[in-house]
Amino acid sequence: MGMFSKDHEKHSDQDVSDGFEPTNDIQEGMLSDNADDLQRHLANRQIQLIAIGGSIGTALFVTIGQGLYWGGAASLLLAYLIQSCMLALINNSIAEMTIAYPVSGGFVRLAGKWVDDALGFMLGWNFLYGAAEPQSCRRLLIIAI
């Protein structure tokens, strides 16, 4: 039990003038079964549904109105198809880079390794700024275009 057990009381009587107090770091463990019969595996279709649900968020349905009004249904569908193809290409390239060179970080570390450390540094700050100020980034993107 370590520090809060009777072992601590036994050792408190000893001389601890050097500042070191011996403790027993090994504790007895407890093994328990799955009491609520929780199954900890997902089928492939369940993982795909979770991925689809994560990619289609409320922002899609909130921001779709203005694009639908200005461009129409065909241009909106075309824009989503182009964006989906680009995201699939990016996802595939990140997966290949991760398999070829596994790193403990994310895409920022991959950019630093495969291209340049300066790009990784800039990408990290850009991602932080984009997460902190999404409205400002949208305004800057609109001004740049």
KAKA-V224571 format. One line per field, one symbol per residue. burial: + if it has 24 or more other ideal C-beta (glycine too) atoms within 12 Angstrom, else -. A space follows every 10 residues. Layout:
burial = ???
//
This chain:
burial = ---------- ---------- ---------- ---------- ---------- ---------- ---------- ---------- ---------- ---------- ------++++ +--------- --+------- ---------- -----
//
